[in-house]
Amino acid sequence: MPENTKNRLADETSPYLLQHADNPVDWYAWNEEALNKAVKEDKPILLSIGYSACHWCHVMAHESFEDAETADIMNTHFINIKVDREERPDIDKIYQTAQQMLTQRTGGWPLTMFLTPKDHIPFFGGTYFPVESKHGLPGFKGLLERISDFYHQEKGSIAKQNDSFLMSLQTMNEQLASDEAVDLNPEPLETATQQLQQSFDSQFGGFGGAPKFPHPSNLEHLLRQHVLSQHLKTNSIQHQAINMVNLTLNKMALGGLYDQLGGGFYRYSVDREWMIPHFEKMLYDNGLLLTLYSQAWQITKDSLYQQVATGTADWVINEMQSPEGGYYSSLDADSEGEEGKFYAWTKDEISVLLSEQEYIAFAKHYGLDQGPNFEGKWHLRVTHETTDTETLELLKQGRVKLMQQRSTRIRPGCDDKILTSWNALMIKGMATTAFTFNNDRYLESAENALKFIHQNMYVDGKLLATYREGKAHLNAYLDDYAFLIDAILAFLQCRWDPKWLDMAIQLADQLLDSFEDKEHGGYFFTSHDHEKLIQRSKSFMDDALPSGNGVAASVLGKLGHLLGDPRYVQASELTLRAAWSSIERYPSAHNALLHALEEHISPPQNVIILGE
């Protein structure tokens, strides 16, 4: 490419793609022009998938995609396609699965896949590659040349590998078929609890070791099992569920995963102790955790949970809600080219802002009396709790002063696109928090976001997936429909409005018409009129988000009972039957479906009071 010219990504709306518009790489978005050119020139496709808040995406971009020599190799030998995984989760899901099948390793971002030009089947892949070989990873420049040579010299072996790969990929959905003879019983509920207990960190909470993610779906399951044990007065493992929830919620809230000054949660912790996070803040995490902490307060009345829920809701309204009402997608991990720089402090920076008494209280409470924990600085976490009224007031005053100073720093980048599915998760979180703490501000925030989606992303009766700068586009996915129905039902528990119920019914009908797998049961991730890809994904397992099939089964069941319409109840049951073999194999990976199963076995009671 000529110097000082932008590539094709300059015409895109995704902030992530726009970040790469100045690269010397001849990037394309995923479109027919790029795919046709790959066939015409017989060049393999280099598919790079990431998102704007991803730290390692930035690292690889700086090392490789901004490097003229690397870009020249890419432009000479490949058709280079850049995808925002948040806009195109359909593509991301397929190639994350493919990467795991090819390498037997978990995926992640940036995802780097090499595809055959005609059928878009991956024949090599990985995640982050350094520009030069290190830490057991091949250098990206050398890898590019070897991949190009391999493609042109070994087309026969690639074709055989691809035939086998495609057969495995296409049979994945067929293995999961509905079985009318299945006994939908509660056994997987307790098995899931047992599995979660086995992976539970009894010292620091959470599941597994480092890196450690919040896994709100796991914790919601344990919370529901605790409620069930209280109702049934059982003496099973369910009684231990609340202890696992409380330990985890406390450790996350007091640790570095939670922004002790500004509110809101970072994406995950790099260590087992919840001390230091990767500093990106994602809307979906905060929506799920907002619901979780509010539900946990309903059961425990723990004031810490109220503090965290309201602190998170306030942060979202103040920093993540657009003037038009929709919620933005994420905040970057980096600012000024450094991860966490916006959030970390030196002792001198803090001491100059606080009075002597405030600093003494701050140092003890937030660990400043211990060694630095993040690159010679301090990322704030609670190391010494207190109930002393005077100390709490000093801490409050200190936080205000630090927040005022932090607001003058160069802020992390904000990905300001508005995604239907993630907005739905936050609408539910806001509505749940509004209901729990009787807070009209949070309810108004939820309703403003609902109105935004209805006015801007529900066009001519068709739901769209993403919006930015006045433009909504891309077919909505299963998650968009299922999560939005769930959000509307949560909102209706706070404020009844038949307009929103009508919208939920319309969405449910469209979900059934456009996504149902009529042969094997369950719902595809993409609609029947969606672009044809190498696989039409259908997953029953939760990942970072609850399973779309699980949420669909749950909301269809709820809607059916609310309306007295057996059609929706039957659709929910058919989904559970389609997923049953998958649930039985690994119950704790299917918490959204287990929620639907609970409600199928013990249908919820509905109390509707209409009036002013």
Stockholm file with secondary structure:
# STOCKHOLM 1.0

chainA/1-612         MPENTKNRLADETSPYLLQHADNPVDWYAWNEEALNKAVKEDKPILLSIGYSACHWCHVMAHESFEDAETADIMNTHFINIKVDREERPDIDKIYQTAQQMLTQRTGGWPLTMFLTPKDHIPFFGGTYFPVESKHGLPGFKGLLERISDFYHQEKGSIAKQNDSFLMSLQTMNEQLASDEAVDLNPEPLETATQQLQQSFDSQFGGFGGAPKFPHPSNLEHLLRQHVLSQHLKTNSIQHQAINMVNLTLNKMALGGLYDQLGGGFYRYSVDREWMIPHFEKMLYDNGLLLTLYSQAWQITKDSLYQQVATGTADWVINEMQSPEGGYYSSLDADSEGEEGKFYAWTKDEISVLLSEQEYIAFAKHYGLDQGPNFEGKWHLRVTHETTDTETLELLKQGRVKLMQQRSTRIRPGCDDKILTSWNALMIKGMATTAFTFNNDRYLESAENALKFIHQNMYVDGKLLATYREGKAHLNAYLDDYAFLIDAILAFLQCRWDPKWLDMAIQLADQLLDSFEDKEHGGYFFTSHDHEKLIQRSKSFMDDALPSGNGVAASVLGKLGHLLGDPRYVQASELTLRAAWSSIERYPSAHNALLHALEEHISPPQNVIILGE
#=GR chainA/1-612 SS CCTTCCCGGGGCCCHHHHTTTTSSSCEECSSHHHHHHHHHHTCCEEEEEECTTCHHHHHHIIIIITCHHHHHHHHHHCEEEEEETTTCHHHHHHHHHHHHHHHSSCCCSSEEEEECTTTCCEEEEESCCCSSCBTTBCCHHHHHHHHHHHHHHCHHHHHHHHHHHHHHHHHHHHTSCCCTTCCCCSHHHHHHHHHHHHHBCTTTCSBSSSSBCCCHHHHHHHHHHHHHHHHHTCCSGGGGHHHHHHHHHHHHHHSTTBCTTTCCBCSEESSTTSCSEECCEEHHHHHHHHHHHHHHHHHHCCHHHHHHHHHHHHHIIIIIBCTTSCBCCEECSEETTEETTTTCBCHHHHHTTSCHHHHHHHHHHTTTTSCCCBTTBBCCCCSSCCCCHHHHHHHHHHHHHHHHHHTTSCCCCEECCEEHHHHHHHHHHHHHHHHHHTCHHHHHHHHHHHHHHHHHTEETTEEEEEEETTEEEEECCHHHHHHHHHHHHHHHTTSCCHHHHHHHHHHHHHHHHHHBCTTTCSBCSSCTTSCCCSCCCCCCSCSSSCCHHHHHHHHHHHHHHHHTCHHHHHHHHHHHHHHHHHHHHCGGGCHHHHHHHHHHHSCCCCCCCCCC
#=GC SS_cons         CCTTCCCGGGGCCCHHHHTTTTSSSCEECSSHHHHHHHHHHTCCEEEEEECTTCHHHHHHIIIIITCHHHHHHHHHHCEEEEEETTTCHHHHHHHHHHHHHHHSSCCCSSEEEEECTTTCCEEEEESCCCSSCBTTBCCHHHHHHHHHHHHHHCHHHHHHHHHHHHHHHHHHHHTSCCCTTCCCCSHHHHHHHHHHHHHBCTTTCSBSSSSBCCCHHHHHHHHHHHHHHHHHTCCSGGGGHHHHHHHHHHHHHHSTTBCTTTCCBCSEESSTTSCSEECCEEHHHHHHHHHHHHHHHHHHCCHHHHHHHHHHHHHIIIIIBCTTSCBCCEECSEETTEETTTTCBCHHHHHTTSCHHHHHHHHHHTTTTSCCCBTTBBCCCCSSCCCCHHHHHHHHHHHHHHHHHHTTSCCCCEECCEEHHHHHHHHHHHHHHHHHHTCHHHHHHHHHHHHHHHHHTEETTEEEEEEETTEEEEECCHHHHHHHHHHHHHHHTTSCCHHHHHHHHHHHHHHHHHHBCTTTCSBCSSCTTSCCCSCCCCCCSCSSSCCHHHHHHHHHHHHHHHHTCHHHHHHHHHHHHHHHHHHHHCGGGCHHHHHHHHHHHSCCCCCCCCCC
//
